[in-house]
């Protein structure tokens, strides 16, 4: 699975980091980013739930 975050859409709500902290984090400005080395979602069964939790649908998942 490939995960991408649309930085132009992200509002920094942080729901993804709360749901799946092993894959998502927030940068110094509070916007979502991927934890280095986890760009493919490896190790977290909650990646899809984190994408659904995004209030502006800034997270895209590709199989």
C-alpha positions, 0 to 999 in steps of 0.5 A: 500500500502507498500512502500520500498526504495532500499538503494543500488540503491538510488542516493539521487536525491530527486525527491520523496521528491519534489513530495510527501514531506508528505511521502518521505524525505532525511536523513542526507546523502541525501538519500531517506527515508520515513517520520515516520508514513507514510510507507503505503503512507497514506495521499498522492495521489502522492506516485505513481508519486513520485515512477515514478519520481525516476531516478533509480527506487529505490522506490517499491510499493506493493498493 
